Amino acid sequence: MVRRTSNRAHKAKPPAAEAGGTDTSNPRKELVREELVDKATDIFFLKGYAQTGMNDIAAELGLRRSSIYHYFANKDELLAAILEKETSRPYLDVLHVVEQKNLTPTEKLHRVVSEGIARRLKGKPRFMVLNRLEAEMPEQLAIIYNRSKRQIFDLYCRIIEDGVRTGEFRNINVQVAAFAVIGMANWTSWWYSPAGKLKPEEIAETLIDIAMNGLAQNADGSKPADSLGATIRAIKENVLNLERLTR
């Protein structure tokens, strides 16, 4: 179980920003950077981080290795760019939603889950490669990656905790609920197929409905399931059914 940090301390510096941000002042340069990052993501995923060299990435793009050095000094910088897109930006996106005072906890959770699933499925390889390469990451990048996951987790806890406090969500273990919602959303990256019947937005809506049914308080204040175990079993069954539908 992850030990929670103070769930109100979310003004921290965006985690992956330490690894270097993206310069958007030159559109053409940014386009080439994006292509390099996408190709590096594919190769890292297929070959592993340690087994991939700058020559491999250059060859895939039909470039000389020296050309890549105009954009990235080494493959650590390429991995840092993937981290920036898959950790720092999502953290800021979720933080922005959490701080919206005009939204209820239910609305906040709906938005962050929906946007998160759509982002994962549309940028699938980047999310998956970080999960696969976690054990291979250079130490400093691994620290950034793990801290970013903790910060995002804390933001989900904050939303659910606020929902319990306002009575929108039933009195449930906040950490377990956050892990369940995040895990359910993350798992889509491993079974989603662009050739499937459902679009990312449709999958997001279905999963949100499943999550909300598990968290929501009934009108009379009773639990929507006999126990937390029953809720988890129902969630698993619904996710498996959805997985089958998308094939």
C-alpha positions as CSV (number, residue, x, y, z in Angstrom):
1,M,0.0,0.0,0.0
2,V,1.4,3.4,-0.9
3,R,1.8,5.7,2.1
4,R,-0.1,8.9,1.5
5,T,1.5,12.3,1.6
6,S,-0.6,15.3,2.6
7,N,-3.3,15.4,0.0
8,R,-3.5,19.2,0.1
9,A,0.1,19.8,-1.0
10,H,-0.3,19.9,-4.7
11,K,1.5,23.1,-5.6
12,A,4.8,21.2,-6.1
13,K,6.8,21.7,-9.2
14,P,5.5,19.6,-12.1
15,P,7.5,16.3,-11.7
16,A,8.9,15.8,-15.2
17,A,9.8,19.4,-15.6
18,E,13.1,18.7,-13.9
19,A,14.0,16.5,-16.8
20,G,13.7,19.3,-19.3
21,G,10.7,21.0,-20.9
22,T,9.7,21.3,-24.6
23,D,10.6,24.3,-26.6
24,T,7.6,25.2,-28.7
25,S,9.0,28.4,-30.2
26,N,10.0,26.6,-33.4
27,P,7.1,24.7,-34.9
28,R,9.2,22.7,-37.3
29,K,11.8,21.8,-34.7
30,E,8.9,20.7,-32.4
31,L,7.4,18.5,-35.2
32,V,10.8,16.7,-35.7
33,R,11.1,16.3,-31.9
34,E,7.7,14.7,-31.7
35,E,8.6,12.3,-34.5
36,L,11.8,11.4,-32.8
37,V,10.0,10.8,-29.5
38,D,7.4,8.7,-31.1
39,K,9.9,6.5,-32.9
40,A,12.1,6.2,-29.7
41,T,8.9,5.1,-27.9
42,D,8.3,2.4,-30.4
43,I,11.9,1.1,-30.3
44,F,12.2,1.3,-26.5
45,F,9.0,-0.7,-26.2
46,L,10.1,-3.4,-28.6
47,K,13.8,-3.7,-27.7
48,G,14.0,-2.3,-24.2
49,Y,15.8,0.8,-23.1
50,A,19.3,-0.7,-22.5
51,Q,19.3,-2.4,-25.9
52,T,18.4,0.7,-27.8
53,G,21.0,3.1,-29.1
54,M,20.8,6.5,-30.8
55,N,21.9,4.7,-34.1
56,D,18.7,2.5,-33.9
57,I,16.5,5.5,-33.7
58,A,18.3,7.4,-36.4
59,A,18.2,4.4,-38.7
60,E,14.4,4.0,-38.3
61,L,13.9,7.6,-39.4
62,G,16.5,7.4,-42.2
63,L,18.6,10.1,-40.5
64,R,22.3,10.3,-39.5
65,R,22.9,9.9,-35.8
66,S,24.5,13.4,-35.8
67,S,21.1,14.9,-37.0
68,I,19.4,13.6,-33.8
69,Y,21.9,15.5,-31.6
70,H,20.4,18.7,-32.8
71,Y,17.3,17.7,-30.8
72,F,18.4,15.3,-28.1
73,A,21.9,14.9,-26.6
74,N,21.3,11.2,-25.7
75,K,18.6,8.6,-25.2
76,D,18.1,9.8,-21.6
77,E,16.8,13.1,-22.9
78,L,14.4,11.1,-25.2
79,L,13.1,9.2,-22.3
80,A,12.8,12.4,-20.3
81,A,10.6,13.8,-23.2
82,I,8.3,10.8,-22.9
83,L,8.1,11.3,-19.2
84,E,7.2,15.0,-19.7
85,K,4.3,14.1,-21.9
86,E,3.0,11.2,-19.8
87,T,3.6,12.5,-16.3
88,S,4.1,16.2,-16.1
89,R,1.3,17.2,-18.4
90,P,-1.2,14.8,-17.0
91,Y,-0.4,16.0,-13.5
92,L,-1.0,19.6,-14.4
93,D,-4.2,18.6,-16.2
94,V,-5.6,16.7,-13.2
95,L,-4.5,19.5,-10.8
96,H,-6.3,22.1,-13.0
97,V,-9.5,20.1,-12.7
98,V,-9.1,19.5,-8.9
99,E,-8.8,23.2,-8.3
100,Q,-12.0,24.1,-10.2
101,K,-14.3,25.3,-7.4
102,N,-17.4,25.3,-9.6
103,L,-17.2,21.5,-10.1
104,T,-18.5,18.8,-7.7
105,P,-16.3,15.8,-6.8
106,T,-18.4,13.7,-9.1
107,E,-17.9,16.1,-12.0
108,K,-14.1,16.3,-11.3
109,L,-13.7,12.5,-11.2
110,H,-15.7,12.1,-14.4
111,R,-13.5,14.7,-16.2
112,V,-10.1,13.4,-15.0
113,V,-11.0,9.8,-15.8
114,S,-12.5,10.6,-19.1
115,E,-9.6,12.8,-20.2
116,G,-7.0,10.4,-18.8
117,I,-8.4,7.3,-20.7
118,A,-8.7,9.2,-24.0
119,R,-5.1,10.4,-23.6
120,R,-3.8,7.0,-22.8
121,L,-5.5,5.3,-25.7
122,K,-4.6,7.9,-28.2
123,G,-1.0,8.0,-27.1
124,K,-0.9,4.3,-26.1
125,P,2.7,3.4,-26.7
126,R,4.1,6.2,-24.6
127,F,2.1,5.2,-21.5
128,M,2.9,1.5,-22.0
129,V,6.6,2.0,-22.5
130,L,7.0,3.8,-19.2
131,N,5.3,1.0,-17.4
132,R,7.5,-1.6,-19.1
133,L,10.8,0.3,-18.7
134,E,10.4,1.4,-15.1
135,A,13.1,-1.1,-13.9
136,E,15.5,0.1,-16.6
137,M,15.2,3.8,-16.1
138,P,18.2,5.8,-15.1
139,E,17.9,6.6,-11.4
140,Q,17.0,10.3,-11.6
141,L,14.3,9.6,-14.2
142,A,12.9,6.8,-12.2
143,I,12.7,9.1,-9.2
144,I,10.8,11.7,-11.3
145,Y,8.5,9.0,-12.7
146,N,7.6,7.5,-9.3
147,R,7.0,10.8,-7.7
148,S,4.7,11.9,-10.5
149,K,2.7,8.8,-10.1
150,R,2.4,9.5,-6.4
151,Q,1.3,13.1,-7.0
152,I,-1.4,12.0,-9.5
153,F,-2.5,9.3,-7.1
154,D,-2.8,11.9,-4.3
155,L,-5.0,14.1,-6.5
156,Y,-7.4,11.2,-7.2
157,C,-7.5,10.6,-3.4
158,R,-8.3,14.3,-2.9
159,I,-11.3,14.1,-5.3
160,I,-12.6,10.9,-3.7
161,E,-12.1,12.2,-0.2
162,D,-14.0,15.4,-1.0
163,G,-16.8,13.2,-2.5
164,V,-17.0,11.2,0.7
165,R,-17.1,14.4,2.7
166,T,-19.9,15.9,0.7
167,G,-21.9,12.7,0.7
168,E,-21.7,12.2,-3.1
169,F,-19.6,9.0,-2.6
170,R,-20.1,6.4,0.0
171,N,-17.8,6.0,3.0
172,I,-15.1,4.0,1.4
173,N,-11.4,3.5,1.8
174,V,-10.1,6.5,-0.2
175,Q,-6.8,4.9,-1.2
176,V,-8.3,1.6,-2.3
177,A,-10.9,3.5,-4.3
178,A,-8.2,5.7,-6.0
179,F,-6.1,2.6,-6.8
180,A,-9.2,0.9,-8.3
181,V,-10.2,3.8,-10.5
182,I,-6.6,4.5,-11.7
183,G,-5.9,0.8,-12.3
184,M,-9.1,0.4,-14.2
185,A,-8.3,3.3,-16.4
186,N,-4.6,2.3,-16.9
187,W,-5.6,-1.3,-17.9
188,T,-7.4,0.0,-21.0
189,S,-4.0,0.6,-22.6
190,W,-3.2,-3.1,-22.6
191,W,-6.3,-4.4,-24.2
192,Y,-7.7,-1.5,-26.3
193,S,-7.4,-2.0,-30.1
194,P,-8.0,0.9,-32.6
195,A,-9.7,-1.6,-34.8
196,G,-12.2,-2.4,-32.1
197,K,-15.9,-1.4,-32.1
198,L,-15.6,1.4,-29.6
199,K,-13.8,4.7,-29.7
200,P,-11.7,5.9,-26.7
201,E,-14.4,8.3,-25.7
202,E,-17.0,5.6,-25.6
203,I,-14.8,3.3,-23.6
204,A,-14.1,6.2,-21.2
205,E,-17.8,6.8,-20.7
206,T,-18.5,3.1,-20.0
207,L,-15.7,2.8,-17.5
208,I,-16.8,6.1,-15.8
209,D,-20.3,4.6,-15.4
210,I,-18.8,1.5,-13.8
211,A,-16.6,3.5,-11.5
212,M,-19.4,5.8,-10.4
213,N,-21.7,3.0,-9.7
214,G,-19.1,1.6,-7.3
215,L,-18.5,4.9,-5.5
216,A,-21.9,6.6,-5.5
217,Q,-24.1,6.8,-2.5
218,N,-27.6,5.6,-3.0
219,A,-30.4,8.1,-2.5
220,D,-31.3,6.5,0.9
221,G,-27.6,6.5,1.9
222,S,-27.2,2.8,1.6
223,K,-24.4,1.1,-0.1
224,P,-24.9,0.1,-3.8
225,A,-23.4,-3.3,-3.1
226,D,-23.3,-5.5,0.0
227,S,-19.6,-5.1,0.5
228,L,-16.5,-3.6,-1.0
229,G,-15.6,-7.1,-2.2
230,A,-18.9,-7.3,-4.1
231,T,-18.2,-3.9,-5.7
232,I,-14.8,-4.9,-6.8
233,R,-16.1,-8.2,-8.3
234,A,-18.8,-6.3,-10.2
235,I,-16.2,-3.9,-11.5
236,K,-13.9,-6.7,-12.7
237,E,-16.9,-8.4,-14.4
238,N,-18.0,-5.3,-16.2
239,V,-14.4,-4.5,-17.4
240,L,-14.0,-8.0,-18.7
241,N,-17.3,-7.7,-20.6
242,L,-16.2,-4.3,-22.0
243,E,-12.8,-5.8,-23.1
244,R,-14.6,-8.5,-25.0
245,L,-16.8,-6.0,-26.8
246,T,-13.8,-4.0,-28.1
247,R,-12.2,-7.0,-29.8
